[in-house]
Amino acid sequence: MLRSLTQRLESLSPSDPSLRRRIVVSLDRYMLFRHLIEHHTLREQNIFYPLLDEKVDDDEKEHIKAALQSALPPDFAR
């Protein structure tokens, strides 16, 4: 879905006479994506993270943290 939205955005051209219509048509897709991301994040915050915190000991949390940090690209803003 993100790839599709990115392609739509990259295909927009200021000189396109249908630019305004293409933007309006795309807004629904952008809002759906936003809703999905917000819903996913809330489920993680309310269910997954508390459960993970309860079930995983401190050493394993540090191991997970290190693994996630090493998987990030070098230019990723932390």
mmCIF file of the N, C-alpha and C atoms, coordinates in Angstrom:
data_MODEL
# 
_entry.id   MODEL 
# 
loop_
_atom_site.group_PDB 
_atom_site.id 
_atom_site.type_symbol 
_atom_site.label_atom_id 
_atom_site.label_alt_id 
_atom_site.label_comp_id 
_atom_site.label_asym_id 
_atom_site.label_entity_id 
_atom_site.label_seq_id 
_atom_site.pdbx_PDB_ins_code 
_atom_site.Cartn_x 
_atom_site.Cartn_y 
_atom_site.Cartn_z 
_atom_site.occupancy 
_atom_site.B_iso_or_equiv 
_atom_site.pdbx_formal_charge 
_atom_site.auth_seq_id 
_atom_site.auth_comp_id 
_atom_site.auth_asym_id 
_atom_site.auth_atom_id 
_atom_site.pdbx_PDB_model_num 
ATOM 1   N N  . MET A 1 1  ? 0.835  -1.193  0.000   1.00 0.00 ? 1  MET A N  1 
ATOM 2   C CA . MET A 1 1  ? 0.000  0.000   0.000   1.00 0.00 ? 1  MET A CA 1 
ATOM 3   C C  . MET A 1 1  ? 0.878  1.254   0.000   1.00 0.00 ? 1  MET A C  1 
ATOM 4   N N  . LEU A 1 2  ? 1.941  1.237   0.805   1.00 0.00 ? 2  LEU A N  1 
ATOM 5   C CA . LEU A 1 2  ? 2.843  2.392   0.847   1.00 0.00 ? 2  LEU A CA 1 
ATOM 6   C C  . LEU A 1 2  ? 3.506  2.604   -0.515  1.00 0.00 ? 2  LEU A C  1 
ATOM 7   N N  . ARG A 1 3  ? 3.917  1.503   -1.150  1.00 0.00 ? 3  ARG A N  1 
ATOM 8   C CA . ARG A 1 3  ? 4.540  1.610   -2.473  1.00 0.00 ? 3  ARG A CA 1 
ATOM 9   C C  . ARG A 1 3  ? 3.564  2.242   -3.463  1.00 0.00 ? 3  ARG A C  1 
ATOM 10  N N  . SER A 1 4  ? 2.310  1.813   -3.428  1.00 0.00 ? 4  SER A N  1 
ATOM 11  C CA . SER A 1 4  ? 1.296  2.360   -4.323  1.00 0.00 ? 4  SER A CA 1 
ATOM 12  C C  . SER A 1 4  ? 1.090  3.855   -4.076  1.00 0.00 ? 4  SER A C  1 
ATOM 13  N N  . LEU A 1 5  ? 1.013  4.251   -2.816  1.00 0.00 ? 5  LEU A N  1 
ATOM 14  C CA . LEU A 1 5  ? 0.839  5.665   -2.484  1.00 0.00 ? 5  LEU A CA 1 
ATOM 15  C C  . LEU A 1 5  ? 2.042  6.488   -2.925  1.00 0.00 ? 5  LEU A C  1 
ATOM 16  N N  . THR A 1 6  ? 3.225  5.935   -2.740  1.00 0.00 ? 6  THR A N  1 
ATOM 17  C CA . THR A 1 6  ? 4.445  6.633   -3.166  1.00 0.00 ? 6  THR A CA 1 
ATOM 18  C C  . THR A 1 6  ? 4.460  6.814   -4.679  1.00 0.00 ? 6  THR A C  1 
ATOM 19  N N  . GLN A 1 7  ? 4.082  5.776   -5.411  1.00 0.00 ? 7  GLN A N  1 
ATOM 20  C CA . GLN A 1 7  ? 4.038  5.875   -6.875  1.00 0.00 ? 7  GLN A CA 1 
ATOM 21  C C  . GLN A 1 7  ? 3.026  6.917   -7.324  1.00 0.00 ? 7  GLN A C  1 
ATOM 22  N N  . ARG A 1 8  ? 1.873  6.951   -6.652  1.00 0.00 ? 8  ARG A N  1 
ATOM 23  C CA . ARG A 1 8  ? 0.870  7.964   -6.988  1.00 0.00 ? 8  ARG A CA 1 
ATOM 24  C C  . ARG A 1 8  ? 1.434  9.372   -6.780  1.00 0.00 ? 8  ARG A C  1 
ATOM 25  N N  . LEU A 1 9  ? 2.093  9.562   -5.664  1.00 0.00 ? 9  LEU A N  1 
ATOM 26  C CA . LEU A 1 9  ? 2.651  10.871  -5.349  1.00 0.00 ? 9  LEU A CA 1 
ATOM 27  C C  . LEU A 1 9  ? 3.725  11.259  -6.354  1.00 0.00 ? 9  LEU A C  1 
ATOM 28  N N  . GLU A 1 10 ? 4.604  10.309  -6.670  1.00 0.00 ? 10 GLU A N  1 
ATOM 29  C CA . GLU A 1 10 ? 5.684  10.598  -7.619  1.00 0.00 ? 10 GLU A CA 1 
ATOM 30  C C  . GLU A 1 10 ? 5.167  10.856  -9.028  1.00 0.00 ? 10 GLU A C  1 
ATOM 31  N N  . SER A 1 11 ? 3.995  10.327  -9.353  1.00 0.00 ? 11 SER A N  1 
ATOM 32  C CA . SER A 1 11 ? 3.465  10.500  -10.708 1.00 0.00 ? 11 SER A CA 1 
ATOM 33  C C  . SER A 1 11 ? 2.757  11.841  -10.898 1.00 0.00 ? 11 SER A C  1 
ATOM 34  N N  . LEU A 1 12 ? 2.542  12.579  -9.814  1.00 0.00 ? 12 LEU A N  1 
ATOM 35  C CA . LEU A 1 12 ? 1.870  13.871  -9.934  1.00 0.00 ? 12 LEU A CA 1 
ATOM 36  C C  . LEU A 1 12 ? 2.788  14.882  -10.609 1.00 0.00 ? 12 LEU A C  1 
ATOM 37  N N  . SER A 1 13 ? 2.186  15.691  -11.443 1.00 0.00 ? 13 SER A N  1 
ATOM 38  C CA . SER A 1 13 ? 2.944  16.727  -12.139 1.00 0.00 ? 13 SER A CA 1 
ATOM 39  C C  . SER A 1 13 ? 2.177  18.036  -12.066 1.00 0.00 ? 13 SER A C  1 
ATOM 40  N N  . PRO A 1 14 ? 2.857  19.130  -11.690 1.00 0.00 ? 14 PRO A N  1 
ATOM 41  C CA . PRO A 1 14 ? 2.169  20.427  -11.602 1.00 0.00 ? 14 PRO A CA 1 
ATOM 42  C C  . PRO A 1 14 ? 1.553  20.856  -12.932 1.00 0.00 ? 14 PRO A C  1 
ATOM 43  N N  . SER A 1 15 ? 2.098  20.376  -14.045 1.00 0.00 ? 15 SER A N  1 
ATOM 44  C CA . SER A 1 15 ? 1.581  20.791  -15.356 1.00 0.00 ? 15 SER A CA 1 
ATOM 45  C C  . SER A 1 15 ? 0.408  19.926  -15.830 1.00 0.00 ? 15 SER A C  1 
ATOM 46  N N  . ASP A 1 16 ? 0.065  18.895  -15.088 1.00 0.00 ? 16 ASP A N  1 
ATOM 47  C CA . ASP A 1 16 ? -1.039 18.008  -15.453 1.00 0.00 ? 16 ASP A CA 1 
ATOM 48  C C  . ASP A 1 16 ? -2.364 18.745  -15.265 1.00 0.00 ? 16 ASP A C  1 
ATOM 49  N N  . PRO A 1 17 ? -3.167 18.872  -16.322 1.00 0.00 ? 17 PRO A N  1 
ATOM 50  C CA . PRO A 1 17 ? -4.450 19.582  -16.177 1.00 0.00 ? 17 PRO A CA 1 
ATOM 51  C C  . PRO A 1 17 ? -5.424 18.873  -15.224 1.00 0.00 ? 17 PRO A C  1 
ATOM 52  N N  . SER A 1 18 ? -5.213 17.581  -14.992 1.00 0.00 ? 18 SER A N  1 
ATOM 53  C CA . SER A 1 18 ? -6.103 16.842  -14.089 1.00 0.00 ? 18 SER A CA 1 
ATOM 54  C C  . SER A 1 18 ? -5.501 16.689  -12.692 1.00 0.00 ? 18 SER A C  1 
ATOM 55  N N  . LEU A 1 19 ? -4.505 17.493  -12.385 1.00 0.00 ? 19 LEU A N  1 
ATOM 56  C CA . LEU A 1 19 ? -3.803 17.380  -11.108 1.00 0.00 ? 19 LEU A CA 1 
ATOM 57  C C  . LEU A 1 19 ? -4.762 17.483  -9.916  1.00 0.00 ? 19 LEU A C  1 
ATOM 58  N N  . ARG A 1 20 ? -5.592 18.474  -9.917  1.00 0.00 ? 20 ARG A N  1 
ATOM 59  C CA . ARG A 1 20 ? -6.519 18.684  -8.799  1.00 0.00 ? 20 ARG A CA 1 
ATOM 60  C C  . ARG A 1 20 ? -7.415 17.458  -8.596  1.00 0.00 ? 20 ARG A C  1 
ATOM 61  N N  . ARG A 1 21 ? -7.965 16.909  -9.673  1.00 0.00 ? 21 ARG A N  1 
ATOM 62  C CA . ARG A 1 21 ? -8.821 15.726  -9.590  1.00 0.00 ? 21 ARG A CA 1 
ATOM 63  C C  . ARG A 1 21 ? -8.033 14.523  -9.090  1.00 0.00 ? 21 ARG A C  1 
ATOM 64  N N  . ARG A 1 22 ? -6.815 14.335  -9.570  1.00 0.00 ? 22 ARG A N  1 
ATOM 65  C CA . ARG A 1 22 ? -6.000 13.200  -9.142  1.00 0.00 ? 22 ARG A CA 1 
ATOM 66  C C  . ARG A 1 22 ? -5.670 13.286  -7.660  1.00 0.00 ? 22 ARG A C  1 
ATOM 67  N N  . ILE A 1 23 ? -5.439 14.485  -7.167  1.00 0.00 ? 23 ILE A N  1 
ATOM 68  C CA . ILE A 1 23 ? -5.157 14.659  -5.731  1.00 0.00 ? 23 ILE A CA 1 
ATOM 69  C C  . ILE A 1 23 ? -6.389 14.318  -4.914  1.00 0.00 ? 23 ILE A C  1 
ATOM 70  N N  . VAL A 1 24 ? -7.539 14.833  -5.305  1.00 0.00 ? 24 VAL A N  1 
ATOM 71  C CA . VAL A 1 24 ? -8.775 14.573  -4.565  1.00 0.00 ? 24 VAL A CA 1 
ATOM 72  C C  . VAL A 1 24 ? -9.089 13.075  -4.548  1.00 0.00 ? 24 VAL A C  1 
ATOM 73  N N  . VAL A 1 25 ? -8.922 12.403  -5.671  1.00 0.00 ? 25 VAL A N  1 
ATOM 74  C CA . VAL A 1 25 ? -9.182 10.967  -5.748  1.00 0.00 ? 25 VAL A CA 1 
ATOM 75  C C  . VAL A 1 25 ? -8.216 10.205  -4.831  1.00 0.00 ? 25 VAL A C  1 
ATOM 76  N N  . SER A 1 26 ? -7.000 10.674  -4.730  1.00 0.00 ? 26 SER A N  1 
ATOM 77  C CA . SER A 1 26 ? -5.992 9.989   -3.916  1.00 0.00 ? 26 SER A CA 1 
ATOM 78  C C  . SER A 1 26 ? -6.183 10.217  -2.414  1.00 0.00 ? 26 SER A C  1 
ATOM 79  N N  . LEU A 1 27 ? -6.858 11.273  -2.024  1.00 0.00 ? 27 LEU A N  1 
ATOM 80  C CA . LEU A 1 27 ? -7.006 11.593  -0.602  1.00 0.00 ? 27 LEU A CA 1 
ATOM 81  C C  . LEU A 1 27 ? -7.636 10.457  0.195   1.00 0.00 ? 27 LEU A C  1 
ATOM 82  N N  . ASP A 1 28 ? -8.633 9.799   -0.368  1.00 0.00 ? 28 ASP A N  1 
ATOM 83  C CA . ASP A 1 28 ? -9.261 8.676   0.333   1.00 0.00 ? 28 ASP A CA 1 
ATOM 84  C C  . ASP A 1 28 ? -8.255 7.575   0.628   1.00 0.00 ? 28 ASP A C  1 
ATOM 85  N N  . ARG A 1 29 ? -7.398 7.288   -0.311  1.00 0.00 ? 29 ARG A N  1 
ATOM 86  C CA . ARG A 1 29 ? -6.390 6.241   -0.105  1.00 0.00 ? 29 ARG A CA 1 
ATOM 87  C C  . ARG A 1 29 ? -5.391 6.650   0.970   1.00 0.00 ? 29 ARG A C  1 
ATOM 88  N N  . TYR A 1 30 ? -4.986 7.906   0.969   1.00 0.00 ? 30 TYR A N  1 
ATOM 89  C CA . TYR A 1 30 ? -4.056 8.390   1.997   1.00 0.00 ? 30 TYR A CA 1 
ATOM 90  C C  . TYR A 1 30 ? -4.696 8.322   3.383   1.00 0.00 ? 30 TYR A C  1 
ATOM 91  N N  . MET A 1 31 ? -5.970 8.675   3.470   1.00 0.00 ? 31 MET A N  1 
ATOM 92  C CA . MET A 1 31 ? -6.666 8.626   4.761   1.00 0.00 ? 31 MET A CA 1 
ATOM 93  C C  . MET A 1 31 ? -6.842 7.186   5.240   1.00 0.00 ? 31 MET A C  1 
ATOM 94  N N  . LEU A 1 32 ? -7.118 6.268   4.327   1.00 0.00 ? 32 LEU A N  1 
ATOM 95  C CA . LEU A 1 32 ? -7.219 4.860   4.701   1.00 0.00 ? 32 LEU A CA 1 
ATOM 96  C C  . LEU A 1 32 ? -5.888 4.361   5.251   1.00 0.00 ? 32 LEU A C  1 
ATOM 97  N N  . PHE A 1 33 ? -4.807 4.713   4.579   1.00 0.00 ? 33 PHE A N  1 
ATOM 98  C CA . PHE A 1 33 ? -3.480 4.313   5.039   1.00 0.00 ? 33 PHE A CA 1 
ATOM 99  C C  . PHE A 1 33 ? -3.197 4.887   6.429   1.00 0.00 ? 33 PHE A C  1 
ATOM 100 N N  . ARG A 1 34 ? -3.518 6.148   6.612   1.00 0.00 ? 34 ARG A N  1 
ATOM 101 C CA . ARG A 1 34 ? -3.308 6.780   7.912   1.00 0.00 ? 34 ARG A CA 1 
ATOM 102 C C  . ARG A 1 34 ? -4.106 6.058   8.995   1.00 0.00 ? 34 ARG A C  1 
ATOM 103 N N  . HIS A 1 35 ? -5.346 5.738   8.700   1.00 0.00 ? 35 HIS A N  1 
ATOM 104 C CA . HIS A 1 35 ? -6.201 5.030   9.665   1.00 0.00 ? 35 HIS A CA 1 
ATOM 105 C C  . HIS A 1 35 ? -5.604 3.662   10.005  1.00 0.00 ? 35 HIS A C  1 
ATOM 106 N N  . LEU A 1 36 ? -5.148 2.933   8.999   1.00 0.00 ? 36 LEU A N  1 
ATOM 107 C CA . LEU A 1 36 ? -4.555 1.613   9.237   1.00 0.00 ? 36 LEU A CA 1 
ATOM 108 C C  . LEU A 1 36 ? -3.314 1.709   10.116  1.00 0.00 ? 36 LEU A C  1 
ATOM 109 N N  . ILE A 1 37 ? -2.465 2.683   9.855   1.00 0.00 ? 37 ILE A N  1 
ATOM 110 C CA . ILE A 1 37 ? -1.241 2.850   10.649  1.00 0.00 ? 37 ILE A CA 1 
ATOM 111 C C  . ILE A 1 37 ? -1.593 3.232   12.087  1.00 0.00 ? 37 ILE A C  1 
ATOM 112 N N  . GLU A 1 38 ? -2.541 4.135   12.264  1.00 0.00 ? 38 GLU A N  1 
ATOM 113 C CA . GLU A 1 38 ? -2.951 4.535   13.613  1.00 0.00 ? 38 GLU A CA 1 
ATOM 114 C C  . GLU A 1 38 ? -3.545 3.347   14.376  1.00 0.00 ? 38 GLU A C  1 
ATOM 115 N N  . HIS A 1 39 ? -4.390 2.577   13.723  1.00 0.00 ? 39 HIS A N  1 
ATOM 116 C CA . HIS A 1 39 ? -5.001 1.414   14.351  1.00 0.00 ? 39 HIS A CA 1 
ATOM 117 C C  . HIS A 1 39 ? -3.932 0.391   14.742  1.00 0.00 ? 39 HIS A C  1 
ATOM 118 N N  . HIS A 1 40 ? -3.012 0.140   13.851  1.00 0.00 ? 40 HIS A N  1 
ATOM 119 C CA . HIS A 1 40 ? -1.918 -0.801  14.116  1.00 0.00 ? 40 HIS A CA 1 
ATOM 120 C C  . HIS A 1 40 ? -1.082 -0.337  15.313  1.00 0.00 ? 40 HIS A C  1 
ATOM 121 N N  . THR A 1 41 ? -0.747 0.944   15.335  1.00 0.00 ? 41 THR A N  1 
ATOM 122 C CA . THR A 1 41 ? 0.067  1.495   16.420  1.00 0.00 ? 41 THR A CA 1 
ATOM 123 C C  . THR A 1 41 ? -0.661 1.398   17.763  1.00 0.00 ? 41 THR A C  1 
ATOM 124 N N  . LEU A 1 42 ? -1.949 1.713   17.768  1.00 0.00 ? 42 LEU A N  1 
ATOM 125 C CA . LEU A 1 42 ? -2.718 1.620   19.011  1.00 0.00 ? 42 LEU A CA 1 
ATOM 126 C C  . LEU A 1 42 ? -2.776 0.182   19.532  1.00 0.00 ? 42 LEU A C  1 
ATOM 127 N N  . ARG A 1 43 ? -2.947 -0.775  18.635  1.00 0.00 ? 43 ARG A N  1 
ATOM 128 C CA . ARG A 1 43 ? -2.962 -2.180  19.059  1.00 0.00 ? 43 ARG A CA 1 
ATOM 129 C C  . ARG A 1 43 ? -1.619 -2.581  19.646  1.00 0.00 ? 43 ARG A C  1 
ATOM 130 N N  . GLU A 1 44 ? -0.540 -2.124  19.046  1.00 0.00 ? 44 GLU A N  1 
ATOM 131 C CA . GLU A 1 44 ? 0.782  -2.422  19.612  1.00 0.00 ? 44 GLU A CA 1 
ATOM 132 C C  . GLU A 1 44 ? 0.928  -1.801  20.995  1.00 0.00 ? 44 GLU A C  1 
ATOM 133 N N  . GLN A 1 45 ? 0.561  -0.530  21.117  1.00 0.00 ? 45 GLN A N  1 
ATOM 134 C CA . GLN A 1 45 ? 0.716  0.175   22.391  1.00 0.00 ? 45 GLN A CA 1 
ATOM 135 C C  . GLN A 1 45 ? -0.168 -0.403  23.485  1.00 0.00 ? 45 GLN A C  1 
ATOM 136 N N  . ASN A 1 46 ? -1.388 -0.797  23.149  1.00 0.00 ? 46 ASN A N  1 
ATOM 137 C CA . ASN A 1 46 ? -2.349 -1.245  24.152  1.00 0.00 ? 46 ASN A CA 1 
ATOM 138 C C  . ASN A 1 46 ? -2.309 -2.739  24.446  1.00 0.00 ? 46 ASN A C  1 
ATOM 139 N N  . ILE A 1 47 ? -1.843 -3.535  23.491  1.00 0.00 ? 47 ILE A N  1 
ATOM 140 C CA . ILE A 1 47 ? -1.872 -4.985  23.681  1.00 0.00 ? 47 ILE A CA 1 
ATOM 141 C C  . ILE A 1 47 ? -0.473 -5.603  23.622  1.00 0.00 ? 47 ILE A C  1 
ATOM 142 N N  . PHE A 1 48 ? 0.213  -5.395  22.503  1.00 0.00 ? 48 PHE A N  1 
ATOM 143 C CA . PHE A 1 48 ? 1.469  -6.091  22.277  1.00 0.00 ? 48 PHE A CA 1 
ATOM 144 C C  . PHE A 1 48 ? 2.578  -5.663  23.244  1.00 0.00 ? 48 PHE A C  1 
ATOM 145 N N  . TYR A 1 49 ? 2.812  -4.364  23.368  1.00 0.00 ? 49 TYR A N  1 
ATOM 146 C CA . TYR A 1 49 ? 3.908  -3.906  24.235  1.00 0.00 ? 49 TYR A CA 1 
ATOM 147 C C  . TYR A 1 49 ? 3.705  -4.263  25.701  1.00 0.00 ? 49 TYR A C  1 
ATOM 148 N N  . PRO A 1 50 ? 2.510  -4.082  26.264  1.00 0.00 ? 50 PRO A N  1 
ATOM 149 C CA . PRO A 1 50 ? 2.322  -4.506  27.655  1.00 0.00 ? 50 PRO A CA 1 
ATOM 150 C C  . PRO A 1 50 ? 2.526  -6.015  27.840  1.00 0.00 ? 50 PRO A C  1 
ATOM 151 N N  . LEU A 1 51 ? 2.051  -6.805  26.898  1.00 0.00 ? 51 LEU A N  1 
ATOM 152 C CA . LEU A 1 51 ? 2.233  -8.254  26.982  1.00 0.00 ? 51 LEU A CA 1 
ATOM 153 C C  . LEU A 1 51 ? 3.709  -8.624  26.869  1.00 0.00 ? 51 LEU A C  1 
ATOM 154 N N  . LEU A 1 52 ? 4.404  -7.988  25.942  1.00 0.00 ? 52 LEU A N  1 
ATOM 155 C CA . LEU A 1 52 ? 5.838  -8.221  25.780  1.00 0.00 ? 52 LEU A CA 1 
ATOM 156 C C  . LEU A 1 52 ? 6.588  -7.832  27.051  1.00 0.00 ? 52 LEU A C  1 
ATOM 157 N N  . ASP A 1 53 ? 6.229  -6.695  27.616  1.00 0.00 ? 53 ASP A N  1 
ATOM 158 C CA . ASP A 1 53 ? 6.872  -6.228  28.844  1.00 0.00 ? 53 ASP A CA 1 
ATOM 159 C C  . ASP A 1 53 ? 6.667  -7.214  29.993  1.00 0.00 ? 53 ASP A C  1 
ATOM 160 N N  . GLU A 1 54 ? 5.494  -7.814  30.040  1.00 0.00 ? 54 GLU A N  1 
ATOM 161 C CA . GLU A 1 54 ? 5.163  -8.766  31.101  1.00 0.00 ? 54 GLU A CA 1 
ATOM 162 C C  . GLU A 1 54 ? 5.898  -10.103 30.931  1.00 0.00 ? 54 GLU A C  1 
ATOM 163 N N  . LYS A 1 55 ? 6.088  -10.549 29.695  1.00 0.00 ? 55 LYS A N  1 
ATOM 164 C CA . LYS A 1 55 ? 6.599  -11.896 29.436  1.00 0.00 ? 55 LYS A CA 1 
ATOM 165 C C  . LYS A 1 55 ? 8.112  -11.974 29.216  1.00 0.00 ? 55 LYS A C  1 
ATOM 166 N N  . VAL A 1 56 ? 8.757  -10.848 28.917  1.00 0.00 ? 56 VAL A N  1 
ATOM 167 C CA . VAL A 1 56 ? 10.175 -10.866 28.542  1.00 0.00 ? 56 VAL A CA 1 
ATOM 168 C C  . VAL A 1 56 ? 11.017 -10.264 29.668  1.00 0.00 ? 56 VAL A C  1 
ATOM 169 N N  . ASP A 1 57 ? 12.089 -10.955 30.032  1.00 0.00 ? 57 ASP A N  1 
ATOM 170 C CA . ASP A 1 57 ? 12.951 -10.439 31.104  1.00 0.00 ? 57 ASP A CA 1 
ATOM 171 C C  . ASP A 1 57 ? 13.882 -9.348  30.562  1.00 0.00 ? 57 ASP A C  1 
ATOM 172 N N  . ASP A 1 58 ? 14.558 -8.651  31.477  1.00 0.00 ? 58 ASP A N  1 
ATOM 173 C CA . ASP A 1 58 ? 15.383 -7.495  31.102  1.00 0.00 ? 58 ASP A CA 1 
ATOM 174 C C  . ASP A 1 58 ? 16.516 -7.860  30.146  1.00 0.00 ? 58 ASP A C  1 
ATOM 175 N N  . ASP A 1 59 ? 17.173 -9.005  30.338  1.00 0.00 ? 59 ASP A N  1 
ATOM 176 C CA . ASP A 1 59 ? 18.260 -9.405  29.442  1.00 0.00 ? 59 ASP A CA 1 
ATOM 177 C C  . ASP A 1 59 ? 17.752 -9.613  28.021  1.00 0.00 ? 59 ASP A C  1 
ATOM 178 N N  . GLU A 1 60 ? 16.613 -10.267 27.904  1.00 0.00 ? 60 GLU A N  1 
ATOM 179 C CA . GLU A 1 60 ? 16.052 -10.506 26.571  1.00 0.00 ? 60 GLU A CA 1 
ATOM 180 C C  . GLU A 1 60 ? 15.603 -9.198  25.927  1.00 0.00 ? 60 GLU A C  1 
ATOM 181 N N  . LYS A 1 61 ? 15.087 -8.266  26.725  1.00 0.00 ? 61 LYS A N  1 
ATOM 182 C CA . LYS A 1 61 ? 14.699 -6.953  26.191  1.00 0.00 ? 61 LYS A CA 1 
ATOM 183 C C  . LYS A 1 61 ? 15.915 -6.234  25.619  1.00 0.00 ? 61 LYS A C  1 
ATOM 184 N N  . GLU A 1 62 ? 17.033 -6.310  26.321  1.00 0.00 ? 62 GLU A N  1 
ATOM 185 C CA . GLU A 1 62 ? 18.269 -5.683  25.822  1.00 0.00 ? 62 GLU A CA 1 
ATOM 186 C C  . GLU A 1 62 ? 18.727 -6.351  24.529  1.00 0.00 ? 62 GLU A C  1 
ATOM 187 N N  . HIS A 1 63 ? 18.590 -7.665  24.454  1.00 0.00 ? 63 HIS A N  1 
ATOM 188 C CA . HIS A 1 63 ? 18.961 -8.397  23.241  1.00 0.00 ? 63 HIS A CA 1 
ATOM 189 C C  . HIS A 1 63 ? 18.067 -7.961  22.070  1.00 0.00 ? 63 HIS A C  1 
ATOM 190 N N  . ILE A 1 64 ? 16.772 -7.839  22.313  1.00 0.00 ? 64 ILE A N  1 
ATOM 191 C CA . ILE A 1 64 ? 15.836 -7.393  21.278  1.00 0.00 ? 64 ILE A CA 1 
ATOM 192 C C  . ILE A 1 64 ? 16.175 -5.970  20.839  1.00 0.00 ? 64 ILE A C  1 
ATOM 193 N N  . LYS A 1 65 ? 16.445 -5.114  21.801  1.00 0.00 ? 65 LYS A N  1 
ATOM 194 C CA . LYS A 1 65 ? 16.786 -3.712  21.503  1.00 0.00 ? 65 LYS A CA 1 
ATOM 195 C C  . LYS A 1 65 ? 18.032 -3.631  20.633  1.00 0.00 ? 65 LYS A C  1 
ATOM 196 N N  . ALA A 1 66 ? 19.061 -4.396  20.985  1.00 0.00 ? 66 ALA A N  1 
ATOM 197 C CA . ALA A 1 66 ? 20.302 -4.388  20.211  1.00 0.00 ? 66 ALA A CA 1 
ATOM 198 C C  . ALA A 1 66 ? 20.066 -4.913  18.799  1.00 0.00 ? 66 ALA A C  1 
ATOM 199 N N  . ALA A 1 67 ? 19.271 -5.964  18.672  1.00 0.00 ? 67 ALA A N  1 
ATOM 200 C CA . ALA A 1 67 ? 18.981 -6.532  17.350  1.00 0.00 ? 67 ALA A CA 1 
ATOM 201 C C  . ALA A 1 67 ? 18.226 -5.536  16.477  1.00 0.00 ? 67 ALA A C  1 
ATOM 202 N N  . LEU A 1 68 ? 17.257 -4.839  17.061  1.00 0.00 ? 68 LEU A N  1 
ATOM 203 C CA . LEU A 1 68 ? 16.508 -3.843  16.300  1.00 0.00 ? 68 LEU A CA 1 
ATOM 204 C C  . LEU A 1 68 ? 17.400 -2.676  15.879  1.00 0.00 ? 68 LEU A C  1 
ATOM 205 N N  . GLN A 1 69 ? 18.258 -2.226  16.794  1.00 0.00 ? 69 GLN A N  1 
ATOM 206 C CA . GLN A 1 69 ? 19.135 -1.101  16.464  1.00 0.00 ? 69 GLN A CA 1 
ATOM 207 C C  . GLN A 1 69 ? 20.131 -1.485  15.372  1.00 0.00 ? 69 GLN A C  1 
ATOM 208 N N  . SER A 1 70 ? 20.616 -2.703  15.380  1.00 0.00 ? 70 SER A N  1 
ATOM 209 C CA . SER A 1 70 ? 21.572 -3.113  14.358  1.00 0.00 ? 70 SER A CA 1 
ATOM 210 C C  . SER A 1 70 ? 20.889 -3.308  12.991  1.00 0.00 ? 70 SER A C  1 
ATOM 211 N N  . ALA A 1 71 ? 19.580 -3.498  12.995  1.00 0.00 ? 71 ALA A N  1 
ATOM 212 C CA . ALA A 1 71 ? 18.857 -3.685  11.747  1.00 0.00 ? 71 ALA A CA 1 
ATOM 213 C C  . ALA A 1 71 ? 18.500 -2.360  11.065  1.00 0.00 ? 71 ALA A C  1 
ATOM 214 N N  . LEU A 1 72 ? 18.619 -1.250  11.801  1.00 0.00 ? 72 LEU A N  1 
ATOM 215 C CA . LEU A 1 72 ? 18.287 0.053   11.232  1.00 0.00 ? 72 LEU A CA 1 
ATOM 216 C C  . LEU A 1 72 ? 19.363 0.496   10.249  1.00 0.00 ? 72 LEU A C  1 
ATOM 217 N N  . PRO A 1 73 ? 18.963 1.182   9.172   1.00 0.00 ? 73 PRO A N  1 
ATOM 218 C CA . PRO A 1 73 ? 19.965 1.738   8.256   1.00 0.00 ? 73 PRO A CA 1 
ATOM 219 C C  . PRO A 1 73 ? 20.789 2.808   8.978   1.00 0.00 ? 73 PRO A C  1 
ATOM 220 N N  . PRO A 1 74 ? 22.037 2.988   8.578   1.00 0.00 ? 74 PRO A N  1 
ATOM 221 C CA . PRO A 1 74 ? 22.919 3.942   9.287   1.00 0.00 ? 74 PRO A CA 1 
ATOM 222 C C  . PRO A 1 74 ? 22.399 5.375   9.337   1.00 0.00 ? 74 PRO A C  1 
ATOM 223 N N  . ASP A 1 75 ? 21.621 5.788   8.341   1.00 0.00 ? 75 ASP A N  1 
ATOM 224 C CA . ASP A 1 75 ? 21.139 7.162   8.305   1.00 0.00 ? 75 ASP A CA 1 
ATOM 225 C C  . ASP A 1 75 ? 19.761 7.331   8.951   1.00 0.00 ? 75 ASP A C  1 
ATOM 226 N N  . PHE A 1 76 ? 19.271 6.299   9.629   1.00 0.00 ? 76 PHE A N  1 
ATOM 227 C CA . PHE A 1 76 ? 17.963 6.363   10.277  1.00 0.00 ? 76 PHE A CA 1 
ATOM 228 C C  . PHE A 1 76 ? 18.038 7.291   11.479  1.00 0.00 ? 76 PHE A C  1 
ATOM 229 N N  . ALA A 1 77 ? 17.129 8.260   11.529  1.00 0.00 ? 77 ALA A N  1 
ATOM 230 C CA . ALA A 1 77 ? 17.103 9.209   12.663  1.00 0.00 ? 77 ALA A CA 1 
ATOM 231 C C  . ALA A 1 77 ? 16.545 8.504   13.888  1.00 0.00 ? 77 ALA A C  1 
ATOM 232 N N  . ARG A 1 78 ? 17.262 8.554   14.970  1.00 0.00 ? 78 ARG A N  1 
ATOM 233 C CA . ARG A 1 78 ? 16.814 7.910   16.223  1.00 0.00 ? 78 ARG A CA 1 
ATOM 234 C C  . ARG A 1 78 ? 16.251 8.916   17.174  1.00 0.00 ? 78 ARG A C  1 
# 
